[in-house]
Amino acid sequence: MKPYFRAPNSPALRDQGQATYLPLISNATLFNLAIVLIEIAYKAPLEDLLNENEGRDCENPIGKLWAIPIAASRLVSGVQDHVVIPSYYEVARRCLHGDFGTLEFHEKDLSNDAFLSAVYAYTVKPLEKELQGLGYRQK
């Protein structure tokens, strides 16, 4: 599995003089987690889920870069149709959009303790609770 966003500038785009910052992505790590959750739900890599309007065969790295968040936004809404855990959709949506409660975080950085706590409360805890309800126990 390759991350879709590694750092402020990816080597492929940096060579072309293009920044990879996308305002749709508030935290690259959480965005990549959302992608993984979507891929698990659909049982397919994101590239296979792109439609023709999202630049599936686009050779332009900038076009392909925009295709990923657009496709992820489309696909996340259908996650609940593919997964039996009710909170799974909400967790994937929160990771994709960086929505972690009513507090406004100016720095959506996982090194920020308040933000990290919110991420834990809105992602790990709900999934953990539902998995325990299904009989899953941590070792």
Order of alpha helices (4+ residues) and beta strands (2+ residues): alpha-alpha-alpha-alpha-alpha-alpha-alpha
